[in-house]
């Protein structure tokens, strides 16, 4: 057995923290010493494990951490992480006191929420640090550009609030055509100009996600927010991770049983697959409750003994089956790779995503928490 010997099930994800640290250093080199790197560790660091990835990223030079919600931030704080944390999503006023007590910075995009943070901060005898989100064209969260400067003036007048940052998010900067992104950049820069005309300098301006880091140096500003690039994965089909970035996750399981089935044998629920001749079918202890999707498409194939084997029949909640007829040496206990390299072959997260009809973000993020993570290097 290998690195998983102390893991309580024969399905696991190996996370190479040395790859995370390596990727952070490459990102910092790309943006230069005067631009901070925020490691985006929301959604359990895209399935890689938020606490361990956060520690590794910070040790490698990241200055901030980004999450989606307060509970994610609190988990990091409870793990002893003291670095600045920004919540990107909506933190309602009734959670303001908790955010302030845990020393978490929050995004705001309306005066009512800013006012709630102001009141909660004054009650706590502290000041709330806020980053104002501007909607430049994503049309999700954010103040409209024409209203942003005026709203910021009012927020800055609140005694319990520090407007520490201003940011936006791009909808299409991972596409070859940069026309829409240029529109968004123009809108954001106009807001910054409006503030400058009012004599307002906000300390931290940020806009660049992973594709923005790679393709748009003009939006690096004071800080960048890489997410998928932390893990060495491609931001999109059109924007690829540079070749010196290293994937951090390998998803593995082991063969539970191999059965020789005669012609005409139905396999798994519904009998949707029927053997055409004598076939050797191997059972793997991984299923859709682990994030190994069942429908509308499954992962297609896996690696065993360095070769590809197709998934057959319906994926079950906890198990699935593969055809190893062409691999007569496969035995119980053999290692199987679902994401990563084995022998001379590799299944990338991007390959699995193509089979599933989704992107690599979802593919790694949906590896469920019941799949143990094995960390190959200490932070």
Secondary structure by P-SEA (a helix, b strand, c coil): ccccccccccbbbbbcaaaaaaaaaaaaaaacccbbbbbbccccccccccaaaaaaaaaacccbbbbccaaaaaaaaaacccccccccccccccaaaaaaaabbbbbbccaaaaaaaaaaaaaacbbbbbbbbbccccccccccccaaaaaaaaaaaccccccccccccccccccccaaaaaaaaaaaaaaaaaaaaaccccccccccccccccccccccccbbbbccccccccccccccccccccccbbbbcccccccccccccccccccccccccbbbbbbbccccccccccccccccccccccbbbbbcccccccccccccccccccccccbbbcccccccccccaaaaaaaacccaaaaaaacccccbbbbcccc
